[in-house]
């Protein structure tokens, strides 16, 4: 049974929402981030970057920096840029971009269900990063970026959401990346219906935001030991959508080393486990267990031989793991994808021509283009309590920070 909670969102006023809501700060190039901070006094980025334009300097990810974030957040509230809902509310959020429409519910997801694995994970978290986020949440007292959760298709939930969005939204704006954002406040009379529909779901899956959810749970456990009594600590900010709506893309690999091999020797070695075909120009793989390879000026189709595909194992059958186990590690000497500087990752949202340019420039020796994993593959890994290989999936939608802020301290 999936329990969801309404909450009193702290959110931008209607006239400023398009100016406040922002992508996560780390997604901006430095010059773009600085330009936005200089030109837009309302952007949520000012809260996350409180030292911009001042002489104050603190250590990144320090308690002192987090305290400045908290102060800037309170300034936005004091100035009336952010307001708080009078009563706990559910929110329907729709994001539309060319080729895709995502519609789901913004709400509080259950810490208890996370701990009991009813909210399933497929990614390992770094303890140091998890603790850093926990310290951040403890100091600032809010969560501004929802965890993306997916549920199995439900006609009842779909019909309810469709009925909710038939009226004019509270927010409606389009950002410069050609994405349209719409937000509806659910009437109080509709809250029980959506809660009952979600209670019929046995589990949810984390699609994006493993560190955010883990740090929220860690904070709840930490404060529970300290005797804290805030009810909102028992939930974390989430955006829940039908798994069929997710756009799951691959992470492609750029490699800097030939590990002392000639191109001919490299191709000879990988041909032991793969069928190699030269192709005309850049192309993406067209099916599972197939890669395309840009090597120098040439492109190849690389197909797994049947004997290396272990369909009985949820992780070993994944293309990202096959590539590591049969090429990157034994042939190219890249054993730890998290730390080795000889490998870089580029999301499938980027045109493969850009990867080709990086190989042709000489900065990289080769590029591997992967076939996107499916949601069924992700769920199978999570159901077996296993971990996906590093940088396996790029999942959309990507959500804006500051649209609906979850107050932990109430």
C-alpha positions in Angstrom: 0.0 0.0 0.0 1.4 3.4 -1.1 0.8 6.2 1.3 1.1 9.8 0.0 0.7 13.0 2.0 -0.5 16.5 1.0 1.7 19.4 2.3 1.6 23.1 2.7 4.0 24.0 -0.2 6.1 27.1 0.0 6.0 28.3 -3.6 6.5 31.4 -5.8 3.7 33.9 -6.3 2.0 33.4 -9.6 3.5 36.5 -11.2 7.1 35.4 -10.4 7.1 31.6 -10.8 8.7 31.8 -14.2 11.5 33.8 -12.7 12.0 31.8 -9.5 11.9 28.1 -10.7 15.3 27.0 -11.9 17.2 23.9 -13.0 19.6 22.5 -10.4 22.6 24.9 -10.2 25.1 22.2 -11.2 23.4 21.8 -14.6 24.4 25.4 -15.6 27.7 26.3 -17.2 29.6 28.8 -15.1 29.1 31.7 -17.4 25.4 31.0 -17.8 24.9 30.6 -14.0 26.6 34.0 -13.4 24.5 35.7 -16.1 21.3 34.4 -14.5 22.4 35.5 -11.1 23.3 39.0 -12.4 20.1 39.5 -14.4 17.4 37.8 -12.4 17.0 38.9 -8.7 14.1 36.3 -8.2 15.8 33.1 -9.4 16.0 30.3 -6.8 19.7 30.1 -7.8 20.3 33.1 -5.4 19.2 30.9 -2.5 21.5 28.1 -3.5 24.3 30.6 -4.2 24.0 33.0 -1.3 27.5 34.4 -1.6 27.1 35.8 -5.1 27.7 39.5 -5.2 29.0 39.6 -1.6 32.4 39.6 0.0 31.5 36.6 2.2 33.3 33.4 1.5 32.6 30.1 3.1 33.7 26.6 2.3 31.5 24.7 -0.1 29.1 22.2 1.5 30.0 23.6 5.0 27.5 24.3 7.8 28.4 28.0 7.4 27.4 27.9 3.7 24.2 26.1 4.5 23.3 28.7 7.1 23.7 31.4 4.4 21.4 29.4 2.2 18.9 29.3 5.0 19.1 33.1 5.5 18.6 33.8 1.8 15.6 31.5 1.7 14.1 33.4 4.6 14.7 36.7 2.8 12.7 35.4 -0.2 9.8 34.6 2.2 10.1 38.0 3.9 10.0 39.8 0.6 6.9 37.9 -0.5 8.6 36.2 -3.4 7.7 32.9 -1.8 4.4 32.2 0.0 3.0 29.2 1.9 -0.2 27.4 1.3 -2.8 27.8 4.0 -3.8 24.1 4.0 -2.1 20.8 3.1 -2.5 20.3 -0.7 -1.6 17.8 -3.5 -0.3 19.3 -6.7 -0.5 18.0 -10.3 2.5 19.0 -12.4 2.7 18.6 -16.1 5.8 19.1 -18.1 5.6 19.3 -21.9 8.4 19.3 -24.4 8.7 18.3 -28.1 7.8 14.6 -28.3 7.0 14.1 -24.6 4.4 15.0 -22.0 4.8 14.1 -18.3 1.9 14.4 -15.9 2.2 13.3 -12.2 1.5 14.2 -8.6 3.7 16.2 -6.3 3.3 15.1 -2.7 5.0 13.7 0.3 6.3 10.1 0.0 6.7 7.8 3.0 10.0 7.4 4.8 8.6 4.2 6.4 7.9 2.7 3.0 11.4 3.6 1.9 12.8 1.8 4.9 10.7 -1.2 4.2 11.7 -1.3 0.6 8.2 -0.5 -0.8 10.0 2.4 -2.4 12.6 0.5 -4.4 16.1 1.6 -5.2 18.5 0.6 -8.0 21.4 2.9 -7.4 24.1 2.9 -4.7 24.6 6.1 -2.7 27.9 7.5 -1.5 27.9 7.8 2.3 29.8 11.1 2.3 27.4 12.7 -0.2 24.4 11.3 1.7 25.7 12.8 4.9 26.4 16.2 3.2 22.8 16.3 1.9 21.5 15.3 5.4 23.5 18.2 7.0 22.1 20.5 4.4 18.5 19.5 5.0 19.0 19.7 8.7 20.2 23.3 8.5 18.0 24.8 5.8 14.8 22.9 6.9 13.3 22.4 3.4 13.5 20.3 0.3 13.1 22.2 -3.0 13.8 19.4 -5.6 11.4 16.4 -5.7 12.6 12.9 -5.9 11.3 11.3 -9.2 9.2 8.2 -8.4 7.5 5.9 -10.8 4.4 3.7 -10.4 3.0 0.9 -12.5 0.2 2.1 -14.9 -3.1 2.7 -13.2 -6.2 3.7 -15.2 -7.8 5.0 -12.0 -4.9 7.4 -11.3 -4.6 8.4 -14.9 -8.3 9.2 -15.1 -8.2 11.2 -11.9 -5.2 13.3 -13.0 -6.9 13.9 -16.4 -9.9 15.2 -14.6 -7.9 17.5 -12.4 -6.1 19.2 -15.3 -9.3 20.1 -17.2 -9.3 23.5 -15.5 -7.0 26.4 -15.7 -3.7 25.7 -13.9 -2.3 27.8 -11.0 1.0 28.1 -12.9 1.6 28.0 -16.7 4.9 29.1 -18.2 7.5 28.1 -20.8 11.2 28.2 -20.2 14.0 28.9 -22.7 14.7 25.2 -23.2 11.2 25.0 -24.9 9.7 23.1 -21.9 6.2 24.1 -20.7 5.4 23.8 -17.0 1.9 23.7 -15.6 0.8 23.2 -12.0 -2.6 22.6 -10.5 -3.7 22.7 -6.9 -6.0 19.8 -6.1 -9.2 20.8 -4.4 -9.5 19.5 -0.9 -12.5 17.4 -1.9 -10.4 15.4 -4.4 -7.6 14.5 -1.9 -9.2 11.4 -0.6 -9.8 10.0 -4.0 -6.2 10.3 -5.1 -4.9 8.9 -1.8 -7.2 5.9 -2.1 -6.1 5.3 -5.7 -2.4 5.3 -4.7 -3.1 3.0 -1.7 -3.9 0.3 -4.3 -0.2 0.4 -5.5 2.1 -2.1 -3.8 5.4 -0.3 -4.6 7.1 2.7 -6.1 10.4 2.9 -7.9 13.0 5.6 -7.6 13.7 6.9 -11.1 15.9 9.8 -10.1 17.0 11.2 -6.8 18.6 8.3 -4.8 20.8 10.7 -2.8 17.9 13.1 -2.1 15.7 10.4 -0.8 18.4 8.6 1.2 19.4 11.9 2.9 15.8 12.7 3.8 15.5 9.2 5.4 18.8 9.6 7.2 17.6 13.0 8.6 14.3 11.5 9.8 16.3 8.7 11.6 18.7 11.2 13.0 16.1 13.5 14.3 14.0 10.7 15.7 16.9 9.7 18.0 17.0 13.3 19.1 13.3 13.4 19.9 12.2 15.7 17.2 8.4 15.9 16.7 7.9 17.5 13.2 5.4 15.4 11.3 6.8 16.4 7.9 10.1 14.6 8.7 8.2 11.3 8.0 7.8 12.1 4.3 10.0 13.5 1.6 9.2 15.6 -1.4 8.4 13.5 -4.5 7.0 13.7 -8.0 5.2 10.5 -8.8 4.4 9.6 -12.4 3.3 6.5 -14.4 6.4 4.5 -15.4 5.1 4.4 -19.0 5.7 8.1 -19.2 9.3 8.0 -18.2 11.8 8.8 -20.9 14.8 6.6 -20.1 17.9 7.3 -22.1 21.3 5.7 -22.1 24.6 7.1 -20.8 27.3 6.8 -23.5 31.0 6.3 -22.9 33.9 8.4 -24.1 37.3 6.7 -23.6 40.7 8.5 -23.6 43.0 5.4 -23.7 43.9 2.6 -26.0 45.8 1.0 -23.2 48.9 0.6 -25.5 47.0 -1.2 -28.2 46.8 -0.4 -31.9 43.3 0.0 -33.4 43.8 -3.3 -35.2 44.8 -5.1 -32.0 41.9 -3.6 -30.1 39.3 -4.7 -32.7 40.8 -8.1 -32.8 40.5 -8.5 -29.0 36.9 -7.3 -28.8 36.0 -9.6 -31.7 36.4 -12.6 -29.4 33.2 -11.7 -27.7 31.4 -9.4 -30.2 30.5 -9.4 -33.8 32.1 -6.3 -35.4 30.7 -4.7 -38.6 32.0 -1.5 -40.1 29.1 1.0 -40.9 28.8 4.2 -42.9 28.8 7.2 -40.5 27.5 7.7 -37.0 24.5 5.8 -35.9 22.9 4.6 -32.7 22.3 0.9 -31.9 18.9 -0.3 -32.8 18.4 -3.1 -30.2 19.5 -4.4 -26.9 22.9 -6.1 -26.6 24.2 -3.9 -29.5 26.6 -0.9 -29.3 28.0 1.4 -31.9 31.6 2.4 -31.7 33.4 5.5 -33.0 37.1 4.7 -33.4 39.2 7.3 -35.0 37.5 8.2 -38.3 35.5 5.0 -38.5 32.2 3.7 -37.1 31.4 0.1 -36.2 28.3 -1.9 -35.1 29.3 -4.1 -32.1 26.9 -7.0 -31.3 27.2 -9.3 -28.3 27.8 -12.9 -29.0 25.1 -15.1 -27.3 27.5 -16.7 -24.9 28.3 -13.5 -23.0 24.7 -12.6 -22.4 23.5 -13.9 -19.0 19.8 -13.3 -19.0 19.5 -15.1 -15.7 21.2 -12.2 -13.8 19.5 -8.8 -13.6 22.7 -6.8 -13.7 25.1 -9.0 -15.8 22.7 -8.9 -18.7 22.7 -5.1 -18.9 24.6 -3.6 -21.8 26.5 -1.2 -19.5 27.8 -4.1 -17.4 28.6 -6.2 -20.5 30.7 -3.3 -21.9 32.6 -3.0 -18.6 33.2 -6.7 -18.0 34.3 -7.5 -21.6 35.9 -4.3 -22.9 36.5 -1.5 -20.5 38.1 -3.5 -17.7 39.9 -6.4 -19.3 41.1 -4.7 -22.5 41.3 -1.0 -21.8 42.3 -1.3 -18.1 39.3 0.8 -16.8 38.2 -1.0 -13.7 36.5 1.7 -11.6 34.1 3.8 -13.7 33.4 6.1 -10.7 37.0 7.3 -10.4 39.0 6.5 -13.6 39.7 9.6 -15.5 40.1 7.7 -18.8 36.3 7.4 -19.1 33.6 10.1 -19.3 29.9 9.8 -19.6 27.5 11.7 -21.9 23.7 11.4 -21.7 21.7 10.1 -24.5 20.0 13.5 -24.7 23.2 14.8 -26.4 23.5 14.2 -30.2 26.0 11.5 -31.0 27.6 13.9 -33.5 29.0 15.7 -30.5 30.7 12.5 -29.3 32.0 12.0 -32.8 33.5 15.5 -32.8 35.3 14.8 -29.5 36.9 11.6 -30.9 37.9 13.3 -34.1 39.4 16.2 -32.1 41.9 13.7 -30.5 40.7 14.4 -27.0 39.2 10.9 -26.8 40.3 7.7 -28.5 36.8 6.2 -28.9 33.1 6.5 -28.1 30.7 3.7 -27.3 27.0 4.4 -27.9 24.7 2.2 -25.9 21.1 1.1 -26.4 18.8 2.6 -23.7 17.8 0.4 -20.8 14.1 -0.3 -20.3 12.0 0.4 -17.2 11.5 -3.4 -16.9 15.3 -3.9 -16.7 15.5 -1.2 -14.0 12.7 -2.7 -12.0 14.2 -6.2 -12.2 17.4 -4.9 -10.7 15.5 -3.0 -7.9 13.2 -6.0 -7.2 16.3 -8.2 -6.6 17.8 -5.5 -4.4 20.7 -5.1 -6.7 22.5 -2.0 -8.1 22.6 -0.8 -11.6 26.1 -0.2 -13.1 27.4 3.4 -12.7 25.9 5.9 -15.2 23.4 3.5 -16.7 20.4 5.7 -17.1 19.5 9.3 -17.9 15.9 9.7 -16.9 13.5 12.5 -17.8 11.6 14.5 -16.8 14.2 16.7 -15.1 12.4 18.8 -12.5 12.8 22.5 -11.6 13.9 23.6 -8.1 11.8 26.0 -6.1 8.4 25.2 -7.8 6.9 23.6 -4.7 9.1 23.7 -1.5 8.6 21.1 1.2 9.0 22.5 4.7 10.6 19.8 6.8 10.2 21.7 10.1 6.4 21.5 10.6 
